[in-house]
């Protein structure tokens, strides 16, 4: 469905047919605690104002290998989540997940969830050793700080996807007509605002990689010119593979994000997909003609987007 032909009244229905709400729920152990007596001692030693100094203690001092691994896995999961979803309305951490992206996101997230589960199991087994090491590392500071228990270490971490439905005006029942009308209008307005933000997000994702491609192509040609003139290898203006891979990865994700087939967004996305399929880092380094064509294509896409 092209959003150009969609009214506010049926926008919610159109979105319900093509997407759902998705949230990423994560938890992790809180490591930092305030050491009150140490804070007071430092305050007194330096003749500072009361509450001017706070001594924060890491409850897993130099014993946080598993914690850092788990948080890293959670962060990787969040990157995947944000890559394959679109902003919704900022409430409750919900984002818009296109139906077409559901299986792909699930396939990418599931291995991370399994790795998290295995890491937590190892964490539980080694918890007594980890707690003992943290206690030894903290010395006398451990007397005032409550170290985590084995149970706390093994239950403190979570990373899961949660799914919800896009609010439906049809669910407004048994209310006075005037109230129903106002609530329905409010829901429709929020849906329109969220959808507009989703389109902006798609467009914004394209801008930086395309601009970067143009900048790096220009820098690469300037480098080649300097090398020919000076006869020495120039380390400035290197054209890296990631300049192209950022665009090819974008082209792999964007088509499914345009859930209602907005016309202008479709044109820009199709152009990025076409560009991604026509370039490699190696071919751009080797051919001035290919660089000129890629630069012109990227500039044309940006111009069409008004960037």
C-alpha positions in Angstrom: 0.0 0.0 0.0 1.3 3.4 -0.9 0.9 5.8 2.0 0.1 8.6 -0.5 -3.3 6.9 -0.8 -3.7 6.2 2.9 -5.7 8.4 5.1 -5.2 8.9 8.8 -8.3 6.9 9.5 -6.9 3.7 7.9 -3.2 4.2 8.6 -3.5 2.2 11.8 -5.2 -0.7 9.9 -2.5 -0.5 7.2 0.3 -0.7 9.8 -1.4 -3.6 11.6 -1.4 -5.6 8.3 2.3 -5.1 7.7 4.1 -4.7 11.1 3.9 -5.2 14.8 5.4 -3.6 17.9 8.6 -5.1 19.3 10.6 -4.3 22.4 14.0 -5.5 23.6 13.9 -6.1 27.4 17.3 -6.3 29.1 18.6 -6.5 32.7 22.0 -6.6 34.1 23.6 -6.6 37.5 24.2 -3.2 39.0 27.9 -3.1 39.9 28.3 0.3 41.4 27.5 1.0 45.1 28.3 4.1 47.2 30.7 3.4 50.1 29.4 5.8 52.8 32.2 5.7 55.3 34.9 6.0 52.6 33.0 8.9 51.1 32.8 10.6 54.5 36.5 9.9 55.1 37.6 11.5 51.8 35.3 14.5 52.5 36.9 15.0 55.9 40.5 14.6 54.6 40.0 17.2 51.9 37.9 19.5 54.0 35.1 19.3 51.4 31.5 20.2 51.8 29.2 17.4 53.0 28.0 15.2 50.1 30.6 16.9 47.8 32.5 13.6 47.5 31.1 10.1 46.7 33.2 7.0 46.6 31.7 4.4 44.3 32.8 0.8 44.6 32.6 -1.8 41.9 31.1 -4.9 43.6 32.9 -7.2 41.2 36.3 -5.5 41.3 38.5 -7.1 38.7 36.1 -10.1 38.7 33.6 -8.9 36.1 34.7 -10.9 33.0 31.3 -12.6 32.7 29.4 -9.4 33.4 31.3 -7.6 30.6 30.7 -10.5 28.2 26.9 -10.6 29.0 26.5 -6.8 28.6 28.5 -7.1 25.4 26.1 -9.7 24.1 23.1 -7.6 25.1 24.6 -4.6 23.3 25.1 -6.8 20.1 21.4 -7.9 20.4 20.3 -4.3 20.7 22.2 -3.3 17.6 20.5 -6.0 15.6 17.1 -5.0 17.1 17.6 -1.4 16.2 18.9 -2.3 12.7 15.8 -4.3 11.8 13.2 -2.1 13.5 12.0 1.5 13.2 11.2 4.0 15.9 7.6 4.0 17.1 6.4 6.7 19.5 9.0 6.5 22.2 6.6 4.9 24.8 7.7 1.8 26.6 10.7 1.1 24.4 8.5 -0.2 21.6 9.7 -0.1 18.0 8.0 -1.0 14.7 9.0 -4.4 13.4 8.0 -5.1 9.8 6.4 -8.5 9.3 8.9 -9.1 6.5 11.8 -8.6 9.0 10.4 -10.9 11.7 12.0 -14.2 10.7 15.3 -12.5 9.9 15.5 -10.7 13.2 14.6 -13.9 15.1 17.2 -15.8 13.2 19.9 -13.3 14.1 18.9 -12.9 17.8 18.3 -16.6 18.6 22.1 -17.5 18.6 22.8 -14.6 20.8 20.1 -15.6 23.3 21.6 -19.1 23.4 25.1 -17.7 24.0 23.7 -15.5 26.8 22.0 -18.6 28.4 25.3 -20.6 28.2 27.2 -17.7 29.7 24.8 -17.3 32.6 25.1 -21.0 33.3 28.9 -20.8 33.4 28.5 -17.6 35.5 26.4 -19.6 38.0 28.9 -22.4 38.3 31.8 -20.0 38.9 29.8 -17.5 41.1 31.3 -18.6 44.4 34.8 -18.2 43.0 34.0 -14.8 41.5 32.4 -13.5 44.7 35.4 -14.6 46.7 37.8 -12.9 44.3 35.8 -9.7 44.4 35.8 -9.8 48.2 39.5 -10.2 48.3 40.1 -7.4 45.8 37.9 -5.0 47.7 39.8 -5.6 51.0 38.2 -3.7 53.9 35.8 -1.9 51.5 33.9 -5.2 51.3 32.9 -4.9 54.9 30.4 -2.2 54.1 29.4 -3.2 50.6 26.9 -6.0 50.1 28.5 -8.3 47.5 26.1 -10.0 45.1 25.0 -13.5 46.0 25.2 -16.6 43.7 21.4 -16.3 43.1 21.7 -12.6 42.3 24.5 -13.2 39.8 22.6 -15.9 38.0 19.2 -14.2 37.8 20.3 -10.6 37.2 20.7 -10.8 33.5 18.0 -10.9 30.8 17.7 -10.2 27.1 14.5 -11.0 25.3 12.3 -9.7 22.6 8.7 -8.8 23.4 5.9 -8.3 20.9 2.8 -6.2 21.0 0.0 -5.0 18.8 -0.4 -1.6 17.3 -3.2 0.2 19.2 -6.5 -0.2 17.4 -9.3 2.4 17.5 -11.7 -0.5 17.2 -10.8 -1.6 20.7 -12.5 1.5 22.1 -15.9 0.1 23.2 -18.6 1.0 25.7 -17.5 4.6 26.0 -19.5 7.8 25.3 -19.3 8.6 21.6 -17.6 12.0 22.2 -14.8 10.3 24.3 -14.4 7.5 21.8 -14.0 10.1 19.0 -11.4 12.0 20.8 -9.4 8.9 21.8 -9.6 7.6 18.3 -8.3 10.9 16.9 -5.5 10.9 19.4 -4.4 7.4 18.5 -4.5 8.2 14.8 -2.4 11.3 15.3 0.2 9.3 17.3 0.3 6.6 14.6 0.8 9.3 11.9 3.6 11.0 13.9 5.3 7.6 14.6 5.0 6.6 10.9 6.5 9.9 9.8 9.4 9.4 12.3 9.9 5.9 10.8 10.2 7.2 7.3 12.7 9.9 8.6 14.7 7.1 10.2 14.9 5.2 6.9 16.0 8.3 5.0 18.5 9.3 7.7 20.1 5.8 7.5 20.9 6.4 3.9 22.4 9.9 4.1 25.6 9.3 6.1 26.9 6.2 4.2 26.2 7.9 0.8 27.9 11.1 1.9 30.8 9.1 3.2 31.1 7.3 -0.1 31.4 10.5 -2.0 33.9 12.0 0.5 36.1 8.9 0.4 36.0 8.7 -3.4 37.1 12.3 -3.6 39.9 11.7 -1.0 41.1 8.6 -2.9 41.4 10.5 -6.2 43.2 13.4 -4.4 45.6 10.7 -3.0 46.2 9.2 -6.4 47.0 12.6 -7.8 49.5 13.4 -5.1 51.2 10.0 -5.5 51.6 10.6 -9.3 53.0 14.0 -8.7 55.3 13.2 -5.8 56.2 9.6 -6.8 55.8 8.3 -3.2 53.0 6.3 -1.5 50.5 8.5 0.3 48.8 7.2 3.4 46.1 9.9 3.3 42.9 9.2 1.4 42.8 5.4 1.7 39.6 3.9 0.4 38.5 1.2 2.8 36.3 -1.8 2.1 33.8 -0.8 4.9 32.9 2.3 2.8 31.2 -0.1 0.4 30.1 -2.8 2.9 28.2 -0.1 4.9 26.1 0.5 1.8 25.6 -3.1 0.9 24.5 -3.9 4.4 22.1 -1.0 4.3 20.7 -2.3 1.0 20.0 -5.6 2.6 17.9 -4.1 5.3 16.1 -1.1 3.9 13.6 -2.7 1.5 11.7 -4.5 4.3 11.6 -1.4 6.5 9.5 0.6 4.1 6.3 -1.1 5.4 3.7 0.9 3.5 5.7 1.4 0.3 6.0 5.2 0.6 6.7 6.3 -3.0 9.6 8.7 -2.4 11.3 6.3 0.1 10.8 3.4 -2.3 12.6 5.3 -5.0 15.5 6.2 -2.8 15.8 2.6 -1.4 15.7 1.1 -4.8 18.4 3.4 -5.9 20.6 2.4 -3.0 20.0 -1.2 -3.7 21.0 -0.6 -7.3 24.1 1.3 -6.3 25.1 -1.5 -3.8 24.8 -4.1 -6.5 27.0 -2.2 -8.9 30.0 -1.5 -6.8 32.8 -3.2 -4.9 35.7 -1.6 -3.1 38.1 -3.2 -5.4 36.4 -2.1 -8.6 36.2 1.5 -7.3 39.9 1.6 -6.5 40.7 0.3 -9.9 38.5 2.4 -12.2 38.1 6.1 -12.4 35.0 5.6 -14.6 33.4 3.4 -11.9 34.2 6.0 -9.2 32.6 8.7 -11.3 29.5 6.7 -11.8 29.2 5.7 -8.2 29.8 9.3 -7.1 27.1 10.6 -9.5 24.6 7.9 -8.4 25.2 8.7 -4.7 24.8 12.4 -5.3 21.7 11.9 -7.3 20.1 9.8 -4.4 21.0 12.5 -1.9 19.6 15.2 -4.1 16.4 13.3 -4.5 16.1 13.1 -0.7 16.8 16.8 -0.3 20.1 16.1 1.5 
